[in-house]
Amino acid sequence: MSTPADSTPANSPDTGGRLPLRLVQLYAGLALYGASSALLVEAGLGLEPWNVLHQGLAELTGLTIGVVSIFVGAAVLLLWIPLRQRPGLGTVSNVFVVGLAMDGTLALVPDAHALAVRVPLMLAGIVLNGLATGLYISARFGPGPRDGLMTGLHRRTGRSIRLVRTVLEVAVVATGFVLGGTVGVGTLLYAVAIGPLAQFFLRMFAVRRAPGGSTVVAAGQPEGAILPG
């Protein structure tokens, strides 16, 4: 599902003087990811798979969806230990920044009731989510906890990424729906659109150093990148 675009491993020393840019991309991308997810929550027309679970658990526990996202991300990160996955700065930052940004955005955005407002919110959330994915993955500081869980299970079981991802996401959507998470047209549209959107923005933001020292846009997405769902 991924296409090599840069031979520099994630978390490697930055030899091209791009570390500040990469850090900006990482944290801007993670913050925007949380904000875009909050827009989908406000739209109320269906969430991305893991946030269906987060919302369901929030309904069950009384915690905010952002706080639940942080707890779930931390729990998933613990599952990396038996899978022998190695987290990076982006992995740990993902756990906290996305949840905080989601709750912060939900506190600022007024409730939307009219469908004429909710539909644009849904569309904006999906597009911004793709943009955020392109930003933080192209920063190359390691995958998010849930992406790493998929790749770890893929390596340990020998099953395809597609199969592992499908099984995980069906499980989290089903569990979240039973607990009260929102599944709807937004969930379906997200599933269809996020791949092409993320690929487009990955090509826009992923950069590498050319032999002459100039910066050029990479033709594909960074190596090992798994598009979130």
C-alpha positions as CSV (number, residue, x, y, z in Angstrom):
1,M,0.0,0.0,0.0
2,S,3.0,2.3,0.4
3,T,5.5,3.5,-2.2
4,P,9.1,4.2,-1.3
5,A,9.9,7.9,-1.7
6,D,12.8,8.6,0.6
7,S,15.6,6.4,1.6
8,T,16.1,8.2,4.9
9,P,14.7,6.1,7.8
10,A,12.1,7.6,10.2
11,N,13.8,9.3,13.2
12,S,17.2,9.3,11.5
13,P,19.6,12.3,12.0
14,D,18.6,15.1,9.7
15,T,21.5,15.7,7.4
16,G,19.8,18.2,5.1
17,G,19.0,20.9,7.7
18,R,15.3,20.1,7.5
19,L,14.7,19.2,11.1
20,P,12.7,22.4,12.0
21,L,10.5,21.9,8.9
22,R,9.9,18.3,9.8
23,L,8.9,19.2,13.4
24,V,6.5,21.9,12.1
25,Q,5.0,19.3,9.7
26,L,4.7,16.7,12.5
27,Y,2.9,18.9,15.1
28,A,0.9,20.9,12.6
29,G,-0.3,17.6,11.0
30,L,-1.2,16.0,14.3
31,A,-3.0,19.1,15.6
32,L,-4.9,19.4,12.3
33,Y,-5.7,15.7,12.4
34,G,-7.4,16.1,15.8
35,A,-9.2,19.3,14.6
36,S,-10.5,17.5,11.5
37,S,-11.7,14.6,13.6
38,A,-13.6,17.1,15.8
39,L,-15.3,18.5,12.7
40,L,-16.6,15.0,11.9
41,V,-17.8,14.6,15.4
42,E,-19.7,18.0,15.2
43,A,-21.2,17.0,11.8
44,G,-22.7,13.9,13.4
45,L,-22.9,12.0,10.1
46,G,-20.4,9.3,10.8
47,L,-16.8,9.1,12.1
48,E,-13.6,7.5,10.9
49,P,-13.3,3.9,12.3
50,W,-11.2,4.4,15.4
51,N,-13.1,7.5,16.4
52,V,-16.3,5.4,16.3
53,L,-14.8,3.3,19.0
54,H,-13.5,6.4,20.9
55,Q,-16.9,8.0,20.8
56,G,-18.6,4.8,22.0
57,L,-16.2,4.6,24.9
58,A,-16.7,8.2,25.7
59,E,-20.4,7.6,25.9
60,L,-19.8,4.7,28.2
61,T,-17.3,6.3,30.5
62,G,-18.4,10.0,30.5
63,L,-14.9,11.1,29.5
64,T,-14.3,13.4,26.5
65,I,-13.6,11.7,23.1
66,G,-10.1,13.3,23.1
67,V,-9.2,11.9,26.5
68,V,-10.5,8.4,25.4
69,S,-8.4,8.7,22.3
70,I,-5.3,9.4,24.4
71,F,-6.0,6.3,26.7
72,V,-6.7,4.1,23.7
73,G,-3.6,5.3,21.9
74,A,-1.5,4.6,25.0
75,A,-3.1,1.1,25.4
76,V,-2.4,0.3,21.7
77,L,1.2,1.5,22.2
78,L,1.6,-1.1,24.9
79,L,0.7,-3.8,22.4
80,W,3.8,-2.7,20.4
81,I,6.0,-4.4,23.1
82,P,5.2,-8.0,22.2
83,L,5.1,-7.1,18.5
84,R,8.6,-5.7,18.9
85,Q,7.7,-2.4,17.3
86,R,9.9,0.7,18.0
87,P,8.0,4.0,18.6
88,G,9.4,7.3,17.4
89,L,8.8,10.9,18.4
90,G,5.8,11.0,16.1
91,T,4.3,7.9,17.7
92,V,4.4,9.3,21.2
93,S,3.3,12.7,20.1
94,N,0.4,11.2,18.2
95,V,-1.0,9.8,21.4
96,F,-1.4,13.1,23.1
97,V,-1.6,15.9,20.5
98,V,-4.4,14.4,18.5
99,G,-6.7,13.9,21.5
100,L,-5.9,17.4,22.9
101,A,-6.5,19.0,19.6
102,M,-9.8,17.2,19.2
103,D,-11.1,18.3,22.6
104,G,-9.9,21.8,22.0
105,T,-11.6,22.1,18.7
106,L,-14.9,20.7,20.1
107,A,-14.8,23.3,22.8
108,L,-14.4,26.1,20.3
109,V,-16.8,25.0,17.5
110,P,-20.5,25.7,18.2
111,D,-22.9,22.8,17.9
112,A,-24.3,22.3,14.4
113,H,-27.9,21.3,14.0
114,A,-28.9,22.2,10.4
115,L,-28.0,19.6,7.7
116,A,-26.8,22.5,5.5
117,V,-24.1,23.1,8.1
118,R,-23.3,19.5,9.0
119,V,-22.6,18.3,5.5
120,P,-20.0,21.0,4.8
121,L,-18.5,20.2,8.2
122,M,-18.2,16.6,7.3
123,L,-16.6,17.3,3.9
124,A,-14.2,19.8,5.4
125,G,-13.3,17.2,8.1
126,I,-12.5,14.5,5.6
127,V,-10.4,16.8,3.3
128,L,-8.5,18.3,6.3
129,N,-7.9,14.8,7.6
130,G,-6.2,13.9,4.4
131,L,-4.1,17.0,4.5
132,A,-3.1,16.3,8.1
133,T,-2.1,12.8,7.2
134,G,0.1,14.1,4.4
135,L,1.8,16.5,6.8
136,Y,2.6,14.2,9.7
137,I,3.5,11.1,7.8
138,S,5.9,13.0,5.5
139,A,7.6,14.4,8.5
140,R,9.0,10.8,9.1
141,F,9.0,10.6,12.8
142,G,7.4,7.2,13.1
143,P,3.9,5.9,12.5
144,G,0.9,6.5,14.8
145,P,0.1,3.8,17.4
146,R,-2.7,2.3,15.4
147,D,-0.7,2.2,12.2
148,G,2.1,0.5,14.0
149,L,-0.3,-2.0,15.4
150,M,-1.3,-2.9,11.9
151,T,2.2,-3.2,10.6
152,G,3.3,-5.2,13.7
153,L,0.5,-7.7,13.3
154,H,1.3,-7.9,9.6
155,R,4.9,-8.9,10.3
156,R,4.1,-11.3,13.2
157,T,1.2,-13.1,11.4
158,G,2.3,-13.0,7.8
159,R,-1.1,-11.7,6.8
160,S,-1.5,-8.9,4.4
161,I,-1.7,-5.3,5.6
162,R,-5.1,-5.1,3.8
163,L,-6.5,-8.0,5.7
164,V,-5.1,-7.0,9.1
165,R,-6.4,-3.4,8.6
166,T,-9.8,-4.6,7.5
167,V,-10.2,-7.0,10.5
168,L,-9.0,-4.4,13.0
169,E,-11.2,-1.6,11.6
170,V,-14.3,-3.8,11.3
171,A,-13.8,-4.8,14.9
172,V,-13.4,-1.2,16.2
173,V,-16.3,0.1,14.2
174,A,-18.6,-2.7,15.4
175,T,-17.5,-2.3,19.0
176,G,-17.9,1.5,18.9
177,F,-21.3,1.3,17.2
178,V,-22.6,-1.1,19.9
179,L,-21.3,1.4,22.5
180,G,-23.0,4.4,20.8
181,G,-20.4,5.6,18.3
182,T,-21.7,7.3,15.2
183,V,-21.6,5.3,12.0
184,G,-23.1,6.9,8.8
185,V,-22.4,8.3,5.4
186,G,-19.4,10.1,6.8
187,T,-17.8,6.8,7.8
188,L,-18.3,5.4,4.3
189,L,-17.2,8.6,2.5
190,Y,-14.1,8.7,4.7
191,A,-13.2,5.1,3.8
192,V,-13.5,5.8,0.1
193,A,-11.9,9.3,0.0
194,I,-9.1,9.2,2.6
195,G,-6.7,7.0,0.5
196,P,-6.7,9.3,-2.6
197,L,-6.6,12.4,-0.4
198,A,-3.8,11.3,1.7
199,Q,-1.8,10.2,-1.3
200,F,-2.3,13.6,-2.9
201,F,-1.1,15.5,0.1
202,L,1.8,13.1,0.7
203,R,3.1,13.9,-2.7
204,M,2.7,17.6,-1.9
205,F,4.5,17.6,1.4
206,A,7.0,14.8,1.2
207,V,10.4,16.3,0.2
208,R,13.9,14.9,-0.2
209,R,17.3,16.3,-0.9
210,A,18.4,16.1,-4.5
211,P,22.1,15.4,-5.2
212,G,22.8,19.0,-6.0
213,G,21.4,20.1,-2.6
214,S,18.1,21.5,-3.9
215,T,14.8,20.3,-2.5
216,V,12.4,18.4,-4.7
217,V,9.0,17.0,-4.1
218,A,8.9,13.2,-3.8
219,A,6.9,11.3,-6.3
220,G,5.2,9.0,-3.8
221,Q,4.6,8.6,-0.1
222,P,7.3,8.0,2.5
223,E,8.5,4.5,2.8
224,G,6.5,2.4,5.3
225,A,3.6,4.9,5.5
226,I,0.3,3.3,6.2
227,L,-2.7,5.5,5.6
228,P,-4.8,5.9,8.7
229,G,-8.4,4.9,8.8
